[in-house]
Amino acid sequence: MNRIVSIATRYARKGGARKVTKLVLQIGQMSDVIPDALRLVYPMCTENTMLEGVTMEIEPLPAMGKCKQCEHVYNLLEHEFKCPKCSGEQWELLSGRELLIKELEVM
């Protein structure tokens, strides 16, 4: 979380911001990041920074995969890692491990 705060602060300052008003993160469903844990440590990590008291929103990013047999793209978690088209169980992960700063609203 400290790294996210550092990056957000750097970009806000680089853009000449006086204050950050909102932070939106996107977290992949298969990432190692636990959204509730981020929410818990966020206030401590933003203390005495431009992000102190700023609302943080978290948007989940679906775990999308492509079947290696039929190349169908599908949500891995919704289909329990089994291709809904051919029932194949071998897939390539296309998205779902990300941790991104989607939006940084500043004044």
Residue pairs with C-beta under 8 A, 6 or more apart in sequence:
1 38
1 41
1 42
1 45
2 45
4 25
4 45
4 99
4 101
5 45
5 46
5 49
5 51
7 101
8 20
8 23
8 50
8 51
8 101
8 104
9 20
9 49
9 50
9 51
11 101
11 104
12 20
12 50
12 104
12 106
13 50
15 106
17 50
17 106
17 107
18 106
18 107
19 50
19 106
19 107
20 50
20 51
20 54
20 104
20 105
20 106
20 107
21 54
21 55
21 105
21 106
21 107
22 54
22 55
22 56
22 57
22 103
22 104
22 105
23 51
23 54
23 55
23 56
23 57
23 101
23 103
23 104
23 105
24 56
24 57
24 58
24 59
24 101
24 102
24 103
24 104
25 38
25 56
25 57
25 58
25 59
25 99
25 100
25 101
25 102
26 58
26 59
26 60
26 61
26 98
26 99
26 100
26 102
27 33
27 35
27 38
27 58
27 59
27 60
27 61
27 98
27 99
27 100
28 60
28 61
28 62
28 63
28 95
28 96
28 97
28 98
28 99
29 60
29 61
29 62
29 63
29 77
29 96
30 63
30 76
30 77
30 93
30 96
30 97
31 96
31 97
31 98
31 99
32 97
33 99
35 58
35 60
38 56
38 58
39 56
39 58
42 56
46 52
46 53
46 54
59 102
61 95
61 96
61 98
61 100
62 75
62 77
62 78
62 95
62 96
63 75
63 76
63 77
63 93
63 95
63 96
64 73
64 74
64 75
64 76
64 93
64 94
64 95
64 96
65 73
65 74
65 75
65 76
65 81
65 91
65 92
65 93
65 94
65 96
66 72
66 73
66 91
66 92
66 94
67 73
67 74
67 83
67 85
67 86
67 88
67 90
67 91
68 88
68 90
68 91
68 92
69 83
69 86
69 88
69 90
70 83
70 85
70 86
70 88
72 83
72 84
72 85
72 86
73 94
74 83
74 84
74 85
76 91
76 93
76 96
81 89
81 91
82 88
82 89
83 89
83 91
